[in-house]
Amino acid sequence: MSNGKGTRWNLYQGITKQESLINGERLLDRTVRQIKERTNDKIIIFSCNENHVNNNSTRLVPSSKDHFKKLLGYEFIDEPVTYLYGDTYYPDETIEQIINDDCKDIAFYGDENAIVGIKAVNFELLKQVLDQDNDPKTNVYHICDSIMDKRKFVIVEHGYTNINTPEDYIKLVDRTRNRTKEW
């Protein structure tokens, strides 16, 4: 998912968060590479931004007026899907954990601070929840609450880093240069 508003980022360095460089690699390209190294599944980037193209994926431009349906590429959901955030730095182990998780319906991945991934094997259920929710403030937490009986929450064991602000990015770059610090 790479169709966020980026309000707190405010085009720091003239680029989106997804285009920010981590050890010389764009964050978006890093996530696509990590997925590609672990699965043959097709990789789709939901983004209106032409700069969010990657040779190992397909960029689709969602047309929904509803912000959250646009983020999830609602009109393209027609098979099981796993969502990762374009502005999140995932350690390899976290990507493996999400990809290899045995999800039955819908699973959410994260910790007490954030949800950083969604897997919807039962994609029809995900679409039903999105169709029933008319709240313009809907987000992943609303979906998680809406399907209490069908969901699974998985604590990510190896961490992640959300990049919301330039300060978050600067800390991440320092950490990835300095592997001595704890994740």
Secondary structure, DSSP 8 states (H G I E B T S, - for coil): ------TTTTTGGGS-GGG-EETTEEHHHHHHHHHHTT--S--EEE-S-TT---TTSEEE----SSHHHHHHTGGG--S-EEEE-TTEE--HHHHHHHHH---SSEEEEE-SS-EEEEEESSHHHHHHHHHH---TT--HHHHHHHTTTTEEEEE-SS--EE--SHHHHHHHHHHHH-TTS--
